[in-house]
Amino acid sequence: MGRIVAAFGVAHAPQILAAPETEDQAQLAAVHAAFESMRQTLVARRPEAFLIIGNDHLESFFLDAFPALAVYTGLRCEGSFGRYTYAFPVHEALSSALLHEAIAAGFDLAFSQAAVFGHEFLVPMHFVLKGLDIPVVPIFVNGYVPPQPLPRRCYDFGAALARIIERRPESVAVMATGGLSHYPGTERYGNPDFEFDRRILRLVEGGGVEEIVAISAEELDAAGNVELRSWITLLGMIGKAPGTVLTYQPSWHHGYAMVSWDLT
């Protein structure tokens, strides 16, 4: 039977990889160390697939057709960031099963075989998949283009994905990417809501899933946490397992949160 052998929640800000002089390099070092800890977990657990849940930033989809929830079913997950170009193999059997069985379970997923990926997927995979040969399954959860799926819908979607994986033969590692608090493209960019982030992380450490899922879409937007939908989807997959905060770095523009769940 399939099982989830590792779970992570991470930030994906482009500054984490680009490391401009405007960043606190000690903060970035702490984030990089957390990524390396996750990579070592993958080395130890040896998952057969790596499912990554992210929010599209109008790089993979656009306003002509923007899905609430989608799965990538192409042969390779491809994209570029800065001087890096990536082509990760996709676990075709698992991505196809998630698409068909999630639809059968009542979730009207879109799919793509040609989406180009941006930093929200590529930055985390750059660090955690370095030197590893694990096929990936990218999942899109709309965080930015209204109307977005409600937090409860994201949680229920994650629970449905977990049930599908339980019926599959593969062992799977899961990563949610996004956030925490930041306000890209607005006058609040330099003022993230760190207290909201710390509240979320306390709930994560205590397994306070229901309190997180009960947060309204309006609250997520006000706190600069629209990307938390990816994390909530992951919580639907793992339930009330308490998380461990590997690091939380309140940068001048972003709450860099890195969390691991021990599912053993």
BELRA-V728312 format. One line per field, one symbol per residue. phi: phi as a letter, one per 40 degrees, with the letter a starting at -180 (. if undefined). burial: b if it has 16 or more other C-alpha atoms within 10 Angstrom, else e. Layout:
phi->???
burial->???
//
This chain:
phi->.cacbaabbbcbddccccfcccccccccccccccdcccccccdccfccabcbbabcbfbcbaccabccbabcbccbcbibafcbbbaccbccccccccccccccchbcccaabacccbccbccccdccbdgbbbcbbcbbbcbbbcccccdccccccccccccccdcccccbbbbbbigccabcgbccdcbcccccdcccccccccgccccccccccccccccgbcccdccccccccbgcdccbccabbcccbaccbbbbbccc
burial->ebbbbbbbbbbbbbebbeeeeeeeeebbebbbbbbbebbebbeeebbbbbbbbbbbbeebbeeeebbbbbbbbbbbbbbebeeeeeebbbbbebbbbbbebbeeeebebbbeeebebbbbbbbbbbbbbeeeebbbbbbbbbbebeebbbbbbbbbbbbbbbbbbbebebbbbbbbbbbbbbbeeeeeeebbbbebbbebbbbbbebbbeebbeeebeebbebbbbbbbbbbbbbbbbbbbbbbbbbbbbbebbbbbbbbbeee
//
